[in-house]
Amino acid sequence: MKSLPKVIAMCGLAASLTLSACSSNNENSSGATELMLAVETSAGDPLADMLLAFADEVQNELGDSVSLTVQTGGAIGDEEAVLQGLRAGAIDVAAVSGSVANLDPTFSIMDMPFVFTDRDKVVEFLDGPYGDELSDSLVESVGARVLGFGENGFRHITNNKRPIVTSEDLAGLKIRVPGNPARVALFEALGAAPTQIDIGEAYLALDQGVLDGQENPLKVIDAFSFYEKQRYLSLTSHIYSPVYLTINEDTWQGLSPEIQQGLEKAAAAAAETSRNSGAEADQQLLAKFEAAGVEVNDADVTQLSEAVVEVREQIAGQIPGDFADRVLAEYRQ
């Protein structure tokens, strides 16, 4: 990735909503449109990498007509804080993932376990009419739209107790999950003890035995060095997590058509970079983890999927309209 050509000095932050004084799509004294970009994580994590790739592409497309402030590494707070800042208009553009479903239940479609297990299919889904529906829904519920769908990745389970092949192997394991009710329901159905801990605190919790394991895409497992504290990696692909590159709707509507077009092009390029990076990293990281002493195994995905049928039905029942029914009819294997 090229170095970011233009990142404005950080605003002083005590909490996410104090950003309003320094986040605006108004023109600065040089005539450039100012945008505040934010993400919970740091470079090396898929969310931060997509936001940084987007920032680079914006500069390539729009040059000095746009001035960017980029906040990463928890400077704003966790993902919930980033979303609140986006919703309030204190943040213009944010890269977020699973917590979006807490604000818009339509996005819970991506929390349905074992629906999307093929990269090509999920790209088709997100880049087609269903993805447009998700973006339209976010405009209504949060006041933000999706500029592009990147890749957080297929989620897998690590732990320190035993390889996970069937749901019986998860019985009683304390597994870190994000603050997402659907994810909690999934691991309860599999017999585990889901524990909601901020991702930035998970490494220490794994080290101290507060947690037995966690579930994340391989790139996240690498970015947070979880593999250093975990003996087993079980390839479950239980959920595909996108990165949602989002923009505040008021910000969007206040931009010129030229700026909007440039942002759309930048988002498409960043999404492609994100997906390519995820696919390339998967094989490389498996080799890295094994070299570090992690035992890798394939899970019985059919058995695990059958164990969570009721979870899929529960999630579907919480999604407005017939969206879930249409998606399941077309994509559920």
N, C-alpha and C positions, 0 to 999 in steps of 0.2 A: 504494500500500500504506500502511495506517495505521502510525504509529510503534508499535513494540513497547511495550506498556504496562508490562511488567515483565520486566526482564532483570537477573538477579542478577550481582554483580561476579564477574569471572573468577577461577577458581582459579589459583594459580601453577602453571605447566606447564614441565616439562623434557622430558617425553616423554608419549606418549598414556596409557600405563598408570599414570602417577602420578595420574591423575584419580580413582582409586577412593575417595580420602579425601573428595572433594567431590561425588561423583555417587552419588545414592541415591534410591530411591523411598520412603524413610521420610518420615514427617511431620516438619516442622520445629517450632520452638517455638510457632508460630502455628497449627499443625494443618494446614498446607498440604502436599500431596504434592510433593516436590522431584524434578525431572527435569533431567538434563543432556542438551542437544541439541548436535550437532556436525556440521560439514560442512567439507570441504577448502577450498572456494572462498569468494569474497567476494560481497557484494550486487551484483547486475547479472548474475551467472552463474545459469543455470537451477537448479542444485542449491541454491545458497544462497538464491535467491529462493523456492524451494518451502519450504525449512525455515523461513524467516522468515514466509512466509504461514501456514504451519502454526502457528507460535508465536502469531501474531496470533489465529488462529481458536480456538486452545486457550483463550486468555484470554477471547475472546468467549463460548465455550461454558461454561467452568468457572470463570472469574473467579479469586477469591482462594483457591479450593480447591487450585490448582496453582501452584507457584513454579518458574520456569524459569531455567536458566542456558544461554545460547546462545553457542557458540564457532564463529566463522567465520574465513575468511581465513588458513587454515593454522596457526591457533593450536595445533591438535592435531598437525598434520603432514599428510602427503599422505593420499590416500584409503585406502591400505593401512593406515596408522596408525589412521585413523578406524574402519575395519572391525575391527581388532584390539581397539580400545577397546570397540566394540560387543559383540564376541564375549566379551570378558572381563567385561562388565558395568560397566566404567568409564564408558561412555557409554550412556545410556538410549535415545535416539532419534537416528538419523543419516540424512542424505540422501546416498545414494551412487549410483554408476552402474556402469560396465562392470567394475570390479575385483571385483564380487561373484562373477563367473563363475570367478575364481581359487579361490574357496572352495567354490562349489557349481556343478558342471558343468551342471546343468539350466538355469542362467541363460545358458549359452552359446547357447541358442536365439535370443537377441537379437543375437548376433554372427554369425548366418548372413546372409551378404550377399544383398541383393536379394530378401528374402522378404517384408518388410513395406514397401510403397511408398505406402500409402494411410493417411491419418490415421484415418479412420473404422474401417477394418479393425483397425488396431493397438489402438485403444481398445476395440473389441469383444473382441479377444483378451485384453488385460490385465485388463479388468474382468469377465470371465466365468470359467468353470470353469478355464481354463488358468492364469489369474492366481492362482486359489486353489491350484492345484497348485504353482505357483512358491513361494508363501508357505509352504505345508506343507513343501516341500523345504528351504527355508531354515531352518525350525524344526529340522529333523533335522540339517542339516549345520553350521549356525552357531550355533543357539540364539537366533535372531531371527526375527521375522515381518514381512511387508510390510503396513504400514498403508494405503499408497496408492501408485499409480503416476502420477507426473507426467511431464513432457516435458523431456528434454534436447534432443531434436530429431533430424531427419534429418541425417545426416553428409554433408558435402561436402568437396572437396579444394581447397586453395589451394596455389600454388607460385609461384616466381619465374622459371621457365624457359619455360613454354609452356602454352597451353590443353590440358586433358586431354579428349580425345574418346574415344579407344580405349585399350586397355592398352598399345599401342606408345608412347603419349605418356608413360607412367609409367616407361619403361625407365631404370633407373639413378638415379632421383630419390630423394634422401634425405628421406623423409617421417616426421615425428614421429608416433608412435603411443603410446597408453597401454600400461602394463605388462600386456598381455593377449595370450596366445599365439595366440588365434584372429585377432586383428587383425594380428599379425605375419604369420601364414600367409596372410591375405588379400592383403596388399600384396606379399609375396614372389611369390604366384601372378600378380599383375598386373605383375611385373617391376620393382617399385620396391625401394629399400633401406630397409626400415622401421627406424626408430631410436627406441628407448625413452628418452624424456627427460621428466622431471617437467614438468607443464604450466606451472608457475610459472617454469620456466627456458626455455620454448620461445621467447618473444619475443626474448630476447637471442640465442638460437641462430639464429633466422631473420635477425636483424639482422647477425650476424657471418658468415653463410653456412655455419655448421655444419650447418644444415638447408636444404633447398630448399623444403620445404613442410610442411603439416600437414593433418589431417582432423578436422573438428569440425562440430557444428551451427552455424548462423549466429549464434545468440545467444552462443555461446561464442567464436566468432571476433570478435564485437564486444566482449564483456566483457574479453577479453585483448588487444584492439587488434591482433590478428594482421594485419588488413587493412592496417594502416599499413606493413607490411613485405612485402606480397605483391602481385604484379602480376596474378595470374590467379585467378579463382574458377570452378571447374568444378562444375556442379550434377549430382552423381552419386547422391545419396540412397542410398548403398550400404548403409547400416545406419540403423535407427531406434534411438536410445538413450533408454530411459526414465530417469526419476529414481525410485529406489526409496526411499521413506520407510519406514524400518525401525525396529523397537523390539525391544530385548532381551527374550527370552521370559520370563526370570525376573522382569524388571521388570513385564512385562505380566500375568503370573499373580499378581503381588502387588498389583495395583490393584483397587479396588472396581469393581463393575459400572457404577456411575455414571461413574467416571473413564474406564473403558474406552469406554463409549458416547460420551462427550464427545470422546475422542481420535479415534474412528472418524469422527465427524461432521466434526471439524476436518481430518482427513486427506482426506476426500472433497472438502471445499471447497477445500483447498489444491491438490489434484490438478486440479480444474476450472480454478482460477486459472492454474496452471502450463501447462496445455494451451492455454487461450485466449490466454495471453501468447505462447506459442510460435507459434501460427498467425498472430496479428496481427503479430508481429515479422518474420516471414519476408519479407513484401513490403516492409515499411519498411526493413529492413536491406539488401536488394538495392539499393534506391535510394541508400541512404547509402554503400554500398561503391563503387558506380559513380561517385557524385559525388566520392569520394576518389581516383578514378583507377584503380580495379580493373576489369579486363576480365572480364565474366561470360559464360559459355557453357554450353550444354546438352551433356552428355556422351551418348555412345551407350550407354545403359544396357543394351540388349539384348546388345551385344557384350561389355561388361564382365561381365555376369551369366554369359554362356556361358564366359567365361575362368576363372571361379572355381567351376565345378560341383564339382570335386574338393574344394575347401575346404568347401563345404556338406556333402558326404558325410563328410569327415573330422570335422567338428564333430558331425554327427549320430551318428557312431559313438562319440563320447565322452560322449554324454548317456545316462544310465541309462534302462532300460526302453524303452517304445515311444513316449515323449513326443514325440521329434523326428519320428518317422514319422507320428504323428497330426497334428501341427501342419503339416508339409509337405503332407500330403494335403489339408488343408483350406484352407491359406493360400498356398501357393506358386503364383504365377501362371504 
